[in-house]
């Protein structure tokens, strides 16, 4: 899978609705989409769940799914993502957790 190494981070090119976005590969995080990108893509929240980080901080996040995304020439159908409520966050995190797919 092609990637870039930027500022100590692994960056993947992800195609969503025929546009390419930079995503950070973080194997310890859930799949996350920023509010700005979610608004641009017009995604609809499907529900919410409580998420707890490594520091035991919990937060309720909405989740959705994207019908089709492409990573490294591979299409993923029904890809599940959490929606970040933080406005201005420009980091999109992507993890391959296939058991999270709908």
C-alpha positions in Angstrom: 0.0 0.0 0.0 1.5 3.3 -1.0 2.0 5.9 1.8 4.0 9.0 2.6 5.9 9.6 5.8 5.3 13.1 7.1 6.3 14.6 10.4 6.6 11.1 11.9 3.1 10.1 10.7 2.1 7.6 8.0 -0.2 9.3 5.5 -2.4 7.4 3.1 -4.2 8.8 0.1 -7.9 8.0 0.4 -10.5 8.6 -2.4 -14.0 9.5 -1.2 -16.6 10.6 -3.8 -13.9 11.0 -6.5 -11.8 13.3 -4.3 -8.5 12.4 -2.7 -7.8 13.2 1.0 -4.9 12.7 3.3 -5.6 10.3 6.2 -3.3 9.4 9.1 -2.8 5.7 9.7 -3.1 5.2 13.4 -3.4 1.5 14.4 -4.5 2.4 17.9 -7.5 4.6 17.1 -10.9 4.1 15.7 -11.9 5.3 12.2 -12.6 9.1 12.5 -13.9 11.7 10.2 -13.6 15.4 11.0 -16.8 17.5 11.2 -15.6 19.6 8.2 -15.2 16.6 6.0 -18.4 15.0 7.2 -20.3 18.2 6.4 -18.7 18.4 3.0 -19.6 14.8 2.2 -23.1 15.3 3.6 -22.9 12.2 5.8 -25.7 11.3 8.1 -25.0 10.1 11.6 -26.5 6.6 12.2 -26.1 6.5 16.0 -23.7 7.2 18.8 -21.5 5.2 21.2 -19.2 5.9 24.2 -15.5 5.8 23.3 -12.8 5.6 25.9 -9.1 6.5 25.1 -5.9 5.1 26.6 -6.1 7.7 29.4 -9.6 6.4 30.4 -11.2 9.6 29.1 -14.7 8.9 27.7 -16.7 10.7 25.1 -19.9 10.0 23.2 -19.3 10.1 19.4 -21.7 9.8 16.6 -20.9 7.3 13.9 -21.7 6.8 10.3 -20.7 4.8 7.3 -19.4 5.7 3.9 -20.8 3.7 1.0 -17.5 3.5 -0.9 -13.9 4.6 -0.2 -10.7 3.6 -2.0 -7.3 3.1 -0.4 -4.3 2.0 -2.4 -6.5 0.9 -5.3 -8.8 -1.2 -3.0 -12.5 -0.3 -2.6 -14.1 -0.7 0.8 -17.9 -0.8 0.9 -19.8 0.3 4.0 -16.8 1.7 5.8 -17.6 2.7 9.4 -16.3 6.0 10.9 -16.8 8.1 14.1 -17.6 11.7 13.6 -15.5 14.3 15.5 -17.5 17.1 16.9 -14.5 19.4 17.2 -14.6 22.2 14.6 -11.2 23.1 13.1 -9.6 19.7 13.6 -7.8 19.0 10.4 -6.6 15.5 11.1 -8.5 12.5 9.7 -7.6 9.2 11.3 -8.0 5.9 9.5 -7.5 2.4 11.0 -8.1 -1.0 9.4 -10.5 -2.6 11.8 -12.5 -4.8 9.6 -14.7 -6.0 12.4 -16.1 -2.5 12.6 -17.5 -2.6 9.1 -21.3 -2.6 8.8 
